Amino acid sequence: MLVTKHIHISRWLFKMNDHFDGRGTAYCDVLLHLTCYQQVLKEQEKYGENWSNQWAYEDSYNKVLKEIPSILKTAVPVDKSVYATWKDFIETFLVQGGVIEAYPPSQSITGITANVLIEPDGTILMLSVADQIWIDLECT
């Protein structure tokens, strides 16, 4: 559903909960391998603002869903010294947990971090949000 609802996102990141410095990160370039991409775009244009409704994207969702297993086989772990293959990575990801997030366009990369508490009853509480400040130090 994530890919179908956000069909313009070309790269998706898989980030494990218990890693840092990119060691628990992998990426998948979905649009390079999604053969039904043009069909899904046409459907999205057809339904416009209604695309967020399940009834509007259901046919496209089923097309994308059929392709996702083979597309995921093309995913690449960032640090191959930790996870040599996608298979190694995804086995650990599924046990430890993590997030899947859209890769931002290169001109808008930031370091935003959010700490969220999800209670057992499903209540969500945002604890904090932070962003890194990037500066160009030209030391001579």
Long-range contacts (C-beta under 8 A, 24 or more apart in sequence): 1-61, 2-100, 3-30, 3-34, 3-64, 3-68, 4-40, 4-57, 4-60, 4-61, 4-64, 5-51, 5-52, 5-57, 6-102, 7-37, 7-40, 7-41, 7-44, 7-60, 9-102, 9-103, 10-103, 11-102, 11-103, 12-100, 12-101, 12-102, 12-103, 13-100, 13-101, 13-102, 13-103, 14-75, 14-89, 14-90, 14-93, 14-98, 14-99, 14-100, 15-98, 15-99, 15-100, 15-101, 16-92, 16-93, 16-96, 16-97, 16-98, 17-96, 17-97, 17-98, 17-99, 18-96, 19-82, 21-79, 22-78, 22-79, 23-78, 23-79, 23-82, 24-82, 24-92, 24-93, 24-96, 24-98, 25-77, 25-78, 25-79, 26-75, 26-76, 26-77, 26-78, 26-83, 26-86, 26-89, 26-90, 26-93, 27-75, 27-76, 27-78, 27-103, 28-71, 28-72, 28-74, 28-75, 28-76, 29-74, 30-71, 32-74, 33-67, 33-70, 33-71, 33-74, 34-64, 34-67, 34-71, 35-67, 36-60, 36-63, 36-64, 36-67, 39-63, 40-64, 110-134
